[in-house]
Amino acid sequence: MKNFIGTYECKIDDKGRIKLPASLTKQMENFADQPFIVKRSVFQKCLEVYPMAPWDQLMEKINALNRFVKKNADFVRMFTAGVKTVEMDNVGRLQISKDLTQYANLSKEIVITSAGELFEIWDKESYEQVIVVSEMDFANLAEDVMGNLDSKNQE
């Protein structure tokens, strides 16, 4: 699986179009001209952009949930709320729908940041606030999340 790399400051126009940086556009070429999926993030007021293959893998897990369990049905509904497919146009732009633009409070200045097999789209001010708060606790978070991994057995 390919991972995205980089953090980019960009602009979004009044119609919801984002002109992607050339280095991100190049990385997106690795996904064989397939559409991408844009969705609301579960934990933050940002958008997540998935290539189709990782999205399909995630949906396999979600589709395995028993929908006759209310919390599962509620989760699936909320998780997929507002999901859209997008394709890069011939000048390297992504069109973000109005509902998703409003959800993430995207204004003129945005940040696109890699997050492994997907990337996130943030309002610049919101991203900077999250990063500043996160930097203070990042060492503790890194230790909690990664400190107990046995690197010899992680493959």
N, C-alpha and C positions, 0 to 999 in steps of 0.2 A: 504494500500500500504506500502510495506517495504521500508525503507530508508537505504542507505549505510552509514557507519560510519568509519572515519579514513583517515589519510594521510600517504602514504607509499613511501619510496624511494626504487626504484627497478632498475634493469638493463634490457636493451633490447639487444638481440644479433644481429649479422649481418644479420640474416634471418628474423628479425622482431618478434622474439618470446620473450614474457615477462613471466618470472616466477613470478606468483602472490604470495604475502604473504599468509601464512596459514589463517590468520584472515579474509582476503578478500575472499579467496576461500570458507571459511565456510559460509560467508554471501551470496555468490553466490548460494550456495546449496538451499537457500530459493526459488529459481525460477524454481524448478522442472525439472532440466536438459534441459530446453529450451535454444535455442541459444540466443545470445545477438547481438545487433545491434551496430556497430561502425560507427560514422559519424564525419564530421568536425564540430567544434563549429561555431556558427554564429558570435560571438563577439571576440573570441580569437584564437590564433594559437595553439589550443590543440584539442584533440579528446574527444568525448563524447561516453560513453558506456551505452546503455539502455537495461534493461531486456525487453523481448518481450511484456509483457502486457502494460507497460507505452508507449512503442513505438507504439503499435497498437492504443492506445487512442490518441496519438499525431497525427498519420496518419489519424484517423477519422476526426479530425478537418481540417487537410490539404486537405484531399480529398473532403471536403465540399466546398472548394473554387471554384468559377466559373473559369474554365480554358479558357473561351472565353474573359476574362479580361487579357490583356497582362501582367500587373505587377503580377497577380496571377500565371500565367504560368511561368514567369521568376523566381518568388520566389520558386515555387515547384521544378523547375529544379535545382536551386542553392542549395536549402535546402537538396535535396536528392543526390547531386553530391558526388560520391565516397562512398556511403553507402554500408556497407558490413555486412553480418552475420558472427559471430564467435562463436566457442564453445571452452570451456576449454578442453584441451587434458587430457589424463590419468595421467600426471605428474604435472597438475596445471598450464599450460601455455596457453596464448592467442597468436594467430598468427595475427599480424597486417600487412596488405598489404603494399607493397612498396609505392604506391601512397599516402596512409594516413600517413605512416611514414615520407615521404618527406614533406607533407603538414604541419605537426606539428613540423618539424625539430627535430625529435627524434634522439638523439645520444645515447651513452652508458648509461648515467645516466638519469633516468626519475623519475617523481613523479606521483603517482596515488592518487587522492584526491576525497573524497566523495562530492556529490552535490545533496543531497536529494535522489530521486528515481533513479539517475544515478551516474556514477562516471566519472571523467575526467582523461585523460592521457596527461601529460605535459613533455616537455624537462625540465630537472631540472633547468637549468640556466634561461630559460624563466619563469618558475613558480616562482622562487625566485625574479625575477625582478617585476613581476606583484604583488606579495604579498607585497613587500617593498613599492611600489608606493601606493597600496591600503590601507596599514595600516595607512598612513598619513591622508587619507580622510575617513577612515572607520566610525568614529564616526558620521560625517555629513551624510554619506550614510545611516547608520543605522537609523538615525533620519528621513531622508527623506522617506525611504522605510517602516520602521516599526512604526514610531512615531505616526502616525494617526490611527493606528489600534485600534478598540474597541474590546478588548480581550473578552468581554462578548458576542459579536455577531459573533465571528470568530470560527466556528466549522465545 
